[in-house]
Amino acid sequence: MPLIEVKNVSYFYRNGNKALENVSLLINQSESVAIIGQNGAGKTTLVKLIKGLMKPSDGNIIVDSHNTKDYTTAQLADRVGYVFQNPDDQIFHNDVYSEIAFGPKKIKLDEETIKENVKWAAELCNLSDHLNDNPFDLPLSIRKFVTIASIIAMKPKIIILDEPTAGQDKKGIQILSHMIRILSERGFTIITITHDMEFVASNFTRTVVMANKRIIMDNNTNEIFWNREILTQAKLQPPHIIKLLEKVGISKKELLKMDEVVDHLMTLL
Ligand SMILES: Nc1ncnc2c1ncn2[C@@H]1O[C@H](COP(=O)(O)OP(=O)(O)OP(=O)(O)O)[C@@H](O)[C@H]1O
């Protein structure tokens, strides 16, 4: 059974704005999925519904066998973690250790497990040397990792990352890539909303494209980025590597990651 089932979901905000229209989506455990689409496409609304922050106006969302309509957000908190785009919406402790330990304490993990989880999350987020620092003395890029660590330290089955690469340099993006790979290998399910097509191309094998409050394609990332019609409909640009390949007259769906492209070019020598 899929870990997440979004079944014919529509959502209207209180002011009557329609934000989702008849959206269905199945995600299995340990999948990592990118959700892409223009501003206003409905991405944030969809993940907030999966997190249980809002309930569908129509349809149902089943998360780990729990219909979100029947549970409070707090009751779903140990299953679904949501890292907000802006770290300052999330951080409120004066040291990094306490910030990361807050979630695990709240879901009542025992003292020993809290210590272990904080250590593990800090290592994955490259924060081991910052545990005594005040998060507000750290640059935004590192503060963002503090908020990621504070969610993964609870070890929720599902981890939602909202624009994780925003404000990150090359090193930060490498840490994120490594983290997503390790979490997925360990059986965690990762959902990432992003406008960063290069990050999607390098890190996600499955991509969901949203446009105009609907899912217009859900497929292998290669299929999506080589599909000009879908990208045009979603008003998205393909990653640079595809533009480059097209410019030199190479059109091969199996090429997306840099190492694959280099291997292919070598065969042409
Ligand atoms: N709090 C709100 N009240 C009313 N309408 C809203 C609210 N939040 C979002 N919407 C509307 O719902 C629709 C979907 O918005 P949503 O934020 O889910 O899109 P998005 O794809 O996440 O966009 P972005 O990339 O800008 O975050 C848009 O038309 C938006 O204007």
The ligand as a Tripos MOL2 file, in Angstrom:
@<TRIPOS>MOLECULE
LIG
   31    33     1     0     0
SMALL
NO_CHARGES

@<TRIPOS>ATOM
      1 N1         -3.8090   31.7820    2.1910 N.pl3     1 LIG1
      2 C1         -4.3610   31.8440    0.9790 C.ar      1 LIG1
      3 N2         -5.5740   32.4160    0.8090 N.ar      1 LIG1
      4 C2         -6.1370   32.4870   -0.4100 C.ar      1 LIG1
      5 N3         -5.5870   31.9810   -1.5330 N.ar      1 LIG1
      6 C3         -4.4010   31.4000   -1.4230 C.ar      1 LIG1
      7 C4         -3.7120   31.3020   -0.1680 C.ar      1 LIG1
      8 N4         -2.5260   30.6510   -0.3770 N.ar      1 LIG1
      9 C5         -2.4760   30.3720   -1.6910 C.ar      1 LIG1
     10 N5         -3.5880   30.8020   -2.3150 N.ar      1 LIG1
     11 C6         -3.9000   30.6600   -3.7520 C.3       1 LIG1
     12 O1         -3.9520   29.2660   -4.0560 O.3       1 LIG1
     13 C7         -3.3560   29.0080   -5.3190 C.3       1 LIG1
     14 C8         -2.2270   27.9820   -5.1590 C.3       1 LIG1
     15 O2         -1.2080   28.5800   -4.3450 O.3       1 LIG1
     16 P1          0.0450   27.7910   -3.7810 P.3       1 LIG1
     17 O3          0.7160   28.6690   -2.7850 O.co2     1 LIG1
     18 O4         -0.3770   26.4480   -3.3380 O.co2     1 LIG1
     19 O5          0.9490   27.6490   -5.0970 O.3       1 LIG1
     20 P2          2.4930   27.3200   -5.2260 P.3       1 LIG1
     21 O6          2.6080   26.4680   -6.4350 O.co2     1 LIG1
     22 O7          3.0050   26.7530   -3.9660 O.co2     1 LIG1
     23 O8          3.1720   28.7170   -5.4740 O.3       1 LIG1
     24 P3          4.6100   29.2660   -4.9680 P.3       1 LIG1
     25 O9          5.6310   28.5980   -5.8480 O.co2     1 LIG1
     26 O10         4.5070   30.7320   -5.2130 O.co2     1 LIG1
     27 O11         4.7450   28.9220   -3.5200 O.co2     1 LIG1
     28 C9         -2.8790   30.3520   -5.8710 C.3       1 LIG1
     29 O12        -3.8780   30.8470   -6.7380 O.3       1 LIG1
     30 C10        -2.7890   31.2250   -4.6290 C.3       1 LIG1
     31 O13        -3.0230   32.5690   -4.9390 O.3       1 LIG1
@<TRIPOS>BOND
     1     1     2 1
     2     2     3 ar
     3     2     7 ar
     4     3     4 ar
     5     4     5 ar
     6     5     6 ar
     7     6     7 ar
     8     6    10 ar
     9     7     8 ar
    10     8     9 ar
    11     9    10 ar
    12    10    11 1
    13    11    12 1
    14    11    30 1
    15    12    13 1
    16    13    14 1
    17    13    28 1
    18    14    15 1
    19    15    16 1
    20    16    17 2
    21    16    18 1
    22    16    19 1
    23    19    20 1
    24    20    21 2
    25    20    22 1
    26    20    23 1
    27    23    24 1
    28    24    25 2
    29    24    26 1
    30    24    27 1
    31    28    29 1
    32    28    30 1
    33    30    31 1
@<TRIPOS>SUBSTRUCTURE
     1 LIG1         1 GROUP 0 **** ****
